C-alpha cells in the first residue's frame, strides 16, 4: 500500500509538472509568435489606413499624432532628429536601438503579468524614410483587460486539463503495475505453502520473470520439503530399528556379566560365548552405523585414489572372527593368491564390508558349519572374491532382495531376532560406489554363495 501511494504520487506530480511546463511553454510560444505576426501585419495595415487620408498632414506637421476610436495611437517622428533618448521617452529607445541594428519592424510587448506598470500593451516602429516629419512612425496598442481575463481563463482551463490528464495517465499506468505487484506480493507470502497461488504473470519483462522465478522456487521448496519429510520418516524408522537391535545384545551382555559375577557355579564358557557374541555384534553395528552415515553424506570411497591389499584385509577379518566362530562351534577360513592383489577403495570401508559378509555367514550358520572366503584372479586385470557357507540358505525370491536397506528374510528373522539388514546394504552400496559387482546365489547343496568381482588396481601407486 505504501509503494502504491508513493508511486502514484510521484507519477502524478511528475506528469503534472511536465504537463504544466509543456502547456506554459507552448502557450507562451504560440501567443508570442501569433501576436508578433499579427501585430506586424496589423501595424503595416494600420499605418496604410491612417496615412491614406492624412499623408499631407503627416509630412508637413512635426509631431503629428493620430488616435483611433479603440485607443490605437500612431505618432510620427523625424528619423534624422531622434536619438536613443531616455527610458520612457518616445519613441521607445529599445525599439530605436533594434531599428539601428537593421531590424525592419522592431516590436515589443508588455504582458501585464510581467509589466504591471506598463501604460501600453505593446509598440512597434515603422521606417518610412531617412528624414522628414513622417519618416518614422510608432504605433502603440492600449491595454485590453477583457482580453487578459479571457487569457487567464484559457490558461486556467489548460492547467486544469493538464492535471486531469495527469491523473488519468497515472491511473492508467500505475494501476496495472500495482495490480501485478500485489499478485507477486501474495505469491511471495505463500511461498512453499500448500495454498500457494501463482501470480501467473506471463508478460515478458522483469515482473514476469520474477513471477516465473517465484513459481520455480515454490516447486523447489515443495520438493525439498517432501524429501526432508521422507528422510525424517526414514531416519525415525532407522533409529527405531537400531534401538531395537541394540536393546537385545546389551541386555544379553548385561545378564551374562551379572551371572558370571553372582553365580560362580554357572559354566563360564556359555556366558563368555554369549558375551563375546554380543560384543562382536555391537562393535559391528556401531561400525556399520558410522559407515552408513559416511555413505549417506556422499563421501567417495575412491577419493584420493586410495589402494588396499585385498588378501591381507581378508585374512585380518577372518582372524578377528575365528574366536567367535569357535564359540559358535563353526569354522571360518580363507584362501588367497601368493601375489599381492590391490584394489582402489578406502581401506577402512572395504574391511568393514568384508567383515559384514563373513560375520553374516558365521552368525547365520548352524553348529558344525563351515565358512570359507576364496580370493582369486578372475581374468587379466580383475579379481573374484567368493564367500561360501553351508548354512540353511535362502529361497530364490529372498536372494533377489538381499542388500536392500531394511530387508531381512523371514527365515533369518525366525533364527535370529536381532539385525536390521544394515550390514549387507552397506556391502551393496560400497560395491556400487567403487565399481564392483555383487551377486547372491545358492551354494549347492546347501547354504549361500556371495561373489564380488571388480577391477584390480594398477601397480603404479602401490606402496613399496
C-alpha positions as CSV (number, residue, x, y, z in Angstrom):
1,X,0.0,0.0,0.0
2,X,2.8,2.4,0.8
3,X,4.5,1.6,-2.5
4,X,1.2,2.2,-4.3
5,X,0.7,5.6,-2.7
6,X,4.3,6.7,-3.3
7,X,4.4,5.5,-6.8
8,X,1.1,7.1,-7.7
9,X,2.0,10.4,-6.1
10,X,5.3,10.6,-7.8
11,X,3.9,9.8,-11.2
12,X,1.1,12.3,-10.7
13,X,3.4,15.1,-9.6
14,X,5.9,14.4,-12.4
15,X,3.1,14.2,-15.0
16,X,1.5,17.4,-13.7
17,X,4.8,19.3,-13.7
18,X,5.7,18.2,-17.1
19,X,2.2,18.9,-18.4
20,X,2.2,22.4,-16.9
21,X,5.6,23.2,-18.2
22,X,4.7,22.0,-21.6
23,X,1.4,23.8,-21.6
24,X,3.0,27.0,-20.4
25,X,5.9,26.9,-22.9
26,X,3.6,26.0,-25.8
27,X,1.1,28.8,-24.8
28,X,3.7,31.4,-24.5
29,X,5.4,30.5,-27.7
30,X,2.2,30.3,-29.6
31,X,0.9,33.6,-28.2
32,X,4.2,35.3,-28.8
33,X,4.5,34.1,-32.4
34,X,0.9,34.7,-33.2
35,X,0.8,38.2,-31.7
36,X,4.1,39.2,-33.2
37,X,3.0,38.2,-36.7
38,X,-0.4,39.7,-36.2
39,X,1.0,43.0,-34.9
40,X,3.5,43.3,-37.7
41,X,0.8,42.8,-40.3
42,X,-1.6,45.0,-38.3
43,X,0.9,47.7,-38.0
44,X,1.5,48.0,-41.7
45,X,-2.2,47.9,-42.4
46,X,-3.0,50.4,-39.7
47,X,-0.3,52.8,-41.0
48,X,-1.6,52.4,-44.5
49,X,-5.2,53.1,-43.5
50,X,-4.2,56.1,-41.3
51,X,-1.8,57.7,-43.7
52,X,-4.0,57.3,-46.7
53,X,-6.3,60.4,-45.9
54,X,-3.7,62.2,-43.8
55,X,-0.5,61.9,-45.8
56,X,-0.1,65.7,-46.3
57,X,-0.6,66.5,-42.6
58,X,1.9,63.9,-41.6
59,X,4.5,65.1,-44.0
60,X,4.1,68.8,-43.1
61,X,3.3,68.8,-39.4
62,X,6.1,67.9,-37.0
63,X,4.9,65.7,-34.1
64,X,1.9,64.6,-35.9
65,X,-0.3,62.1,-33.9
66,X,-3.4,60.1,-34.6
67,X,-5.6,58.1,-32.1
68,X,-8.2,55.7,-33.3
69,X,-11.5,55.2,-31.5
70,X,-10.4,51.9,-30.0
71,X,-7.3,53.5,-28.5
72,X,-4.5,52.7,-31.0
73,X,-2.1,55.6,-31.3
74,X,0.1,56.5,-34.3
75,X,2.8,59.1,-33.8
76,X,5.2,60.5,-36.4
77,X,8.9,61.4,-35.9
78,X,11.8,62.7,-37.9
79,X,14.2,59.8,-38.1
80,X,17.1,62.2,-38.7
81,X,16.4,64.1,-35.4
82,X,15.5,61.4,-32.9
83,X,18.2,59.8,-30.8
84,X,18.3,56.9,-28.4
85,X,16.5,59.2,-25.9
86,X,15.9,58.2,-22.2
87,X,13.8,55.5,-20.7
88,X,10.1,56.3,-21.0
89,X,10.7,58.7,-23.9
90,X,9.1,58.5,-27.3
91,X,9.8,56.7,-29.5
92,X,10.9,53.7,-27.4
93,X,14.7,53.7,-27.0
94,X,14.8,49.9,-27.2
95,X,13.0,49.8,-30.4
96,X,15.2,52.6,-31.8
97,X,18.3,50.5,-31.0
98,X,16.9,47.5,-32.6
99,X,16.0,49.6,-35.7
100,X,19.5,50.9,-35.8
101,X,20.8,47.3,-35.8
102,X,18.9,46.6,-39.0
103,X,15.7,45.1,-37.8
104,X,12.9,46.2,-40.2
105,X,9.9,46.4,-37.8
106,X,11.0,46.1,-34.2
107,X,8.2,45.2,-31.9
108,X,7.9,45.0,-28.1
109,X,5.2,43.6,-25.9
110,X,4.3,44.4,-22.3
111,X,2.4,41.4,-20.8
112,X,0.5,42.6,-17.7
113,X,1.9,39.7,-15.7
114,X,5.5,40.8,-16.1
115,X,5.0,44.5,-16.6
116,X,2.1,45.6,-14.3
117,X,3.2,49.3,-14.5
118,X,3.1,49.5,-18.3
119,X,0.7,52.0,-20.0
120,X,0.6,50.2,-23.3
121,X,0.2,46.6,-24.3
122,X,2.9,46.9,-27.0
123,X,4.6,49.1,-29.6
124,X,6.2,48.9,-33.0
125,X,8.3,51.2,-35.2
126,X,7.8,51.7,-39.0
127,X,10.5,53.3,-41.0
128,X,9.1,55.2,-44.0
129,X,12.1,57.3,-45.0
130,X,15.6,58.5,-43.9
131,X,14.4,62.1,-42.9
132,X,11.3,64.2,-42.7
133,X,8.5,64.7,-40.2
134,X,6.8,61.5,-41.3
135,X,9.9,59.3,-41.8
136,X,9.3,57.2,-38.6
137,X,6.0,56.1,-37.2
138,X,5.5,54.5,-33.8
139,X,2.3,52.5,-33.2
140,X,1.1,51.8,-29.7
141,X,-1.7,49.4,-28.5
142,X,-3.7,50.0,-25.4
143,X,-4.1,47.5,-22.6
144,X,-7.1,45.2,-23.2
145,X,-8.2,44.0,-19.8
146,X,-11.0,41.9,-21.1
147,X,-8.6,40.0,-23.4
148,X,-6.3,39.5,-20.5
149,X,-9.2,38.0,-18.4
150,X,-10.0,35.6,-21.3
151,X,-6.4,34.6,-21.5
152,X,-6.3,33.9,-17.7
153,X,-9.4,31.7,-18.1
154,X,-7.8,29.9,-21.0
155,X,-4.6,29.3,-19.1
156,X,-6.6,28.1,-16.0
157,X,-8.5,25.7,-18.2
158,X,-5.3,24.4,-19.7
159,X,-3.8,23.8,-16.2
160,X,-7.0,22.0,-15.1
161,X,-7.0,19.9,-18.2
162,X,-3.3,19.1,-17.7
163,X,-3.9,18.0,-14.1
164,X,-6.9,15.8,-15.2
165,X,-4.8,14.2,-17.9
166,X,-2.0,13.6,-15.5
167,X,-4.4,11.9,-13.0
168,X,-5.9,9.7,-15.8
169,X,-2.5,8.8,-17.1
170,X,-1.3,7.9,-13.6
171,X,-4.3,5.6,-13.1
172,X,-3.8,4.0,-16.5
173,X,-0.1,3.5,-16.0
174,X,0.2,2.8,-12.2
175,X,-2.9,0.7,-11.6
176,X,-1.9,-2.3,-13.9
177,X,1.6,-2.2,-12.4
178,X,0.4,-2.1,-8.9
179,X,-2.0,-4.9,-9.6
180,X,0.9,-7.1,-10.8
181,X,2.9,-6.1,-7.7
182,X,0.1,-7.2,-5.5
183,X,-0.1,-10.6,-7.2
184,X,3.7,-11.0,-6.7
185,X,3.4,-10.0,-3.1
186,X,0.6,-12.5,-2.5
187,X,2.6,-15.3,-4.2
188,X,5.8,-14.5,-2.3
189,X,3.9,-14.5,1.0
190,X,2.6,-18.0,0.4
191,X,5.9,-19.4,-1.0
192,X,6.3,-23.0,0.0
193,X,2.8,-23.3,1.5
194,X,0.1,-25.7,0.3
195,X,-2.2,-22.8,-0.5
196,X,0.3,-21.1,-2.8
197,X,-1.3,-19.4,-5.8
198,X,0.9,-18.3,-8.7
199,X,0.9,-14.7,-9.8
200,X,0.5,-16.1,-13.3
201,X,2.3,-13.0,-14.8
202,X,3.3,-14.1,-18.3
203,X,4.5,-10.8,-19.6
204,X,8.0,-10.6,-21.0
205,X,9.5,-8.2,-18.6
206,X,11.2,-8.1,-15.2
207,X,8.0,-8.6,-13.2
208,X,7.0,-11.6,-15.4
209,X,10.4,-13.1,-14.9
210,X,10.1,-12.6,-11.2
211,X,6.8,-14.4,-11.3
212,X,8.4,-17.4,-13.0
213,X,11.2,-17.4,-10.5
214,X,8.7,-17.5,-7.6
215,X,6.9,-20.4,-9.2
216,X,10.2,-22.3,-9.7
217,X,11.3,-21.5,-6.2
218,X,8.0,-22.7,-4.8
219,X,8.3,-26.0,-6.7
220,X,11.9,-26.5,-5.4
221,X,10.8,-25.7,-1.8
222,X,8.0,-28.2,-2.1
223,X,10.4,-30.9,-3.5
224,X,12.9,-30.2,-0.7
225,X,10.1,-30.3,1.9
226,X,8.9,-33.7,0.6
227,X,12.4,-35.1,0.5
228,X,13.2,-33.8,4.0
229,X,9.9,-35.3,5.3
230,X,10.8,-38.6,3.7
231,X,14.3,-38.5,5.2
232,X,12.8,-37.7,8.6
233,X,10.5,-40.7,8.5
234,X,13.3,-42.9,7.2
235,X,15.6,-41.7,10.0
236,X,12.9,-42.4,12.6
237,X,12.4,-45.9,11.3
238,X,16.1,-46.5,11.2
239,X,16.7,-45.2,14.7
240,X,13.8,-47.4,15.9
241,X,15.4,-50.4,14.2
242,X,18.8,-49.5,15.7
243,X,17.4,-49.0,19.2
244,X,15.7,-52.4,18.9
245,X,18.9,-54.1,17.7
246,X,20.9,-52.5,20.5
247,X,18.5,-53.4,23.2
248,X,18.7,-57.2,22.9
249,X,22.6,-57.6,22.8
250,X,23.1,-55.0,25.6
251,X,20.5,-56.8,27.8
252,X,22.1,-60.2,27.0
253,X,25.6,-58.9,27.7
254,X,24.5,-57.3,31.0
255,X,22.8,-60.6,32.0
256,X,25.9,-62.6,31.1
257,X,28.1,-60.4,33.2
258,X,25.7,-60.4,36.1
259,X,25.5,-64.2,36.1
260,X,29.3,-64.5,35.8
261,X,29.8,-62.3,38.8
262,X,27.0,-63.6,41.1
263,X,26.8,-67.3,40.3
264,X,30.3,-68.8,40.2
265,X,28.9,-72.3,39.7
266,X,27.4,-71.4,36.4
267,X,29.5,-72.7,33.5
268,X,31.7,-69.7,32.4
269,X,32.1,-70.9,28.8
270,X,28.4,-70.3,27.8
271,X,28.5,-66.9,29.5
272,X,31.7,-65.9,27.8
273,X,30.5,-67.1,24.4
274,X,27.3,-65.1,24.7
275,X,29.2,-62.0,25.9
276,X,31.7,-62.3,23.1
277,X,28.9,-62.7,20.5
278,X,27.1,-59.7,21.8
279,X,30.3,-57.6,21.9
280,X,31.2,-58.5,18.3
281,X,27.6,-57.7,17.2
282,X,27.7,-54.3,19.0
283,X,31.1,-53.4,17.6
284,X,29.9,-54.4,14.1
285,X,26.7,-52.4,14.5
286,X,28.5,-49.2,15.6
287,X,31.0,-49.5,12.7
288,X,28.1,-50.1,10.2
289,X,26.2,-47.0,11.5
290,X,29.3,-44.9,11.1
291,X,29.9,-46.2,7.6
292,X,26.3,-45.8,6.7
293,X,26.4,-42.1,7.7
294,X,29.6,-41.6,5.7
295,X,28.0,-43.1,2.6
296,X,24.8,-41.1,3.2
297,X,26.7,-37.9,3.3
298,X,28.1,-38.7,-0.2
299,X,31.7,-39.5,0.8
300,X,33.5,-41.1,-2.1
301,X,35.3,-44.3,-1.2
302,X,37.8,-43.7,-4.0
303,X,38.6,-40.1,-3.1
304,X,42.3,-39.5,-3.2
305,X,42.9,-42.7,-5.3
306,X,43.4,-45.0,-2.2
307,X,44.8,-48.6,-2.5
308,X,44.3,-51.6,-0.3
309,X,45.7,-55.1,-0.5
310,X,42.6,-57.3,-0.6
311,X,44.3,-60.5,0.5
312,X,45.7,-59.1,3.7
313,X,42.5,-57.4,4.6
314,X,40.5,-60.6,4.1
315,X,43.0,-62.6,6.4
316,X,42.7,-59.9,9.1
317,X,38.9,-60.1,9.1
318,X,39.0,-63.9,9.2
319,X,41.4,-63.9,12.2
320,X,39.2,-61.5,14.1
321,X,36.1,-63.7,13.6
322,X,37.7,-67.1,14.3
323,X,37.3,-66.9,18.1
324,X,33.6,-66.1,17.7
325,X,33.3,-69.0,15.2
326,X,34.9,-71.4,17.6
327,X,32.5,-70.4,20.4
328,X,29.6,-70.9,18.0
329,X,31.0,-74.3,17.0
330,X,31.8,-73.2,13.5
331,X,34.9,-72.6,11.4
332,X,35.9,-69.7,9.2
333,X,38.9,-69.9,6.8
334,X,40.2,-68.1,3.7
335,X,42.4,-68.8,0.7
336,X,44.3,-66.2,-1.3
337,X,46.9,-66.0,-4.1
338,X,50.6,-65.7,-3.2
339,X,51.0,-62.4,-5.0
340,X,49.5,-59.2,-3.7
341,X,46.2,-58.1,-5.1
342,X,45.5,-54.4,-4.9
343,X,42.2,-52.6,-5.4
344,X,41.0,-49.0,-5.4
345,X,38.9,-48.3,-2.2
346,X,39.1,-46.8,1.2
347,X,40.8,-49.4,3.4
348,X,38.5,-48.9,6.4
349,X,35.3,-49.1,4.4
350,X,36.4,-52.2,2.5
351,X,37.4,-54.0,5.6
352,X,34.1,-53.2,7.2
353,X,32.2,-54.5,4.1
354,X,34.2,-57.8,4.2
355,X,33.6,-58.1,7.9
356,X,29.8,-57.7,7.3
357,X,29.8,-60.5,4.7
358,X,31.8,-63.0,6.9
359,X,30.1,-62.1,10.1
360,X,26.7,-62.6,8.4
361,X,27.9,-66.1,7.2
362,X,29.2,-67.1,10.6
363,X,26.3,-66.0,12.7
364,X,23.6,-67.4,10.5
365,X,25.2,-70.8,10.1
366,X,24.5,-73.9,12.2
367,X,26.6,-75.8,14.7
368,X,29.4,-77.6,13.0
369,X,29.1,-75.4,9.9
370,X,31.9,-74.0,7.8
371,X,32.6,-70.6,6.2
372,X,35.3,-70.0,3.6
373,X,36.4,-67.0,1.7
374,X,38.3,-67.5,-1.6
375,X,40.2,-64.7,-3.4
376,X,41.5,-65.4,-6.9
377,X,42.2,-63.8,-10.3
378,X,39.1,-63.9,-12.5
379,X,40.9,-62.8,-15.7
380,X,43.7,-60.4,-16.5
381,X,43.2,-57.2,-14.6
382,X,40.3,-58.4,-12.5
383,X,39.6,-60.3,-9.2
384,X,36.9,-62.5,-7.8
385,X,36.1,-62.9,-4.1
386,X,33.8,-65.7,-3.1
387,X,32.3,-66.3,0.3
388,X,30.7,-69.7,0.9
389,X,28.8,-71.2,3.8
390,X,26.8,-74.4,4.4
391,X,24.0,-72.8,6.4
392,X,20.3,-73.2,5.7
393,X,20.4,-70.7,2.8
394,X,17.5,-68.6,1.5
395,X,14.7,-69.1,-1.1
396,X,15.3,-67.6,-4.6
397,X,12.8,-64.8,-4.0
398,X,14.7,-63.6,-0.9
399,X,18.0,-63.8,-2.7
400,X,17.0,-61.1,-5.2
401,X,16.3,-58.6,-2.3
402,X,19.4,-59.3,-0.3
403,X,21.2,-56.0,0.2
404,X,18.2,-53.8,0.3
405,X,18.1,-51.3,3.2
406,X,15.9,-52.8,6.0
407,X,15.2,-56.1,4.3
408,X,15.5,-59.4,6.3
409,X,14.3,-62.7,5.1
410,X,11.6,-64.4,7.1
411,X,13.7,-67.5,7.7
412,X,16.5,-65.3,9.1
413,X,14.1,-63.4,11.4
414,X,13.0,-66.8,12.9
415,X,16.6,-67.9,13.5
416,X,17.9,-64.6,14.9
417,X,15.6,-61.9,16.2
418,X,18.2,-59.1,16.1
419,X,19.5,-57.4,13.0
420,X,18.1,-54.9,10.5
421,X,19.8,-55.8,7.2
422,X,22.2,-52.8,7.5
423,X,25.4,-54.8,7.0
424,X,24.5,-56.3,3.6
425,X,23.0,-53.0,2.4
426,X,26.4,-51.3,3.2
427,X,28.2,-54.0,1.2
428,X,25.9,-53.5,-1.8
429,X,26.3,-49.6,-1.6
430,X,30.1,-49.8,-1.3
431,X,30.4,-52.2,-4.3
432,X,28.2,-49.9,-6.3
433,X,30.3,-46.8,-5.4
434,X,33.7,-48.4,-6.3
435,X,32.5,-50.3,-9.4
436,X,32.4,-53.9,-8.0
437,X,29.7,-56.4,-8.9
438,X,27.8,-58.2,-6.1
439,X,25.8,-61.4,-6.6
440,X,24.0,-63.8,-4.2
441,X,23.3,-67.4,-5.2
442,X,22.5,-70.7,-3.5
443,X,25.5,-72.8,-2.5
444,X,24.8,-76.3,-3.7
445,X,23.8,-78.5,-1.9
446,X,23.0,-76.0,0.9
447,X,24.0,-72.6,2.1
448,X,24.7,-69.2,0.5
449,X,27.2,-68.1,-2.1
450,X,28.3,-64.5,-2.4
451,X,30.5,-63.3,-5.2
452,X,32.2,-59.9,-5.6
453,X,34.1,-59.1,-8.8
454,X,35.9,-55.9,-9.9
455,X,39.0,-54.4,-11.5
456,X,42.4,-54.7,-9.9
457,X,44.4,-51.5,-9.2
458,X,47.5,-50.8,-11.4
459,X,50.9,-51.2,-9.8
460,X,51.8,-47.5,-10.4
461,X,50.8,-46.3,-7.0
462,X,51.1,-49.5,-5.0
463,X,53.2,-48.8,-1.8
464,X,56.7,-50.4,-1.7
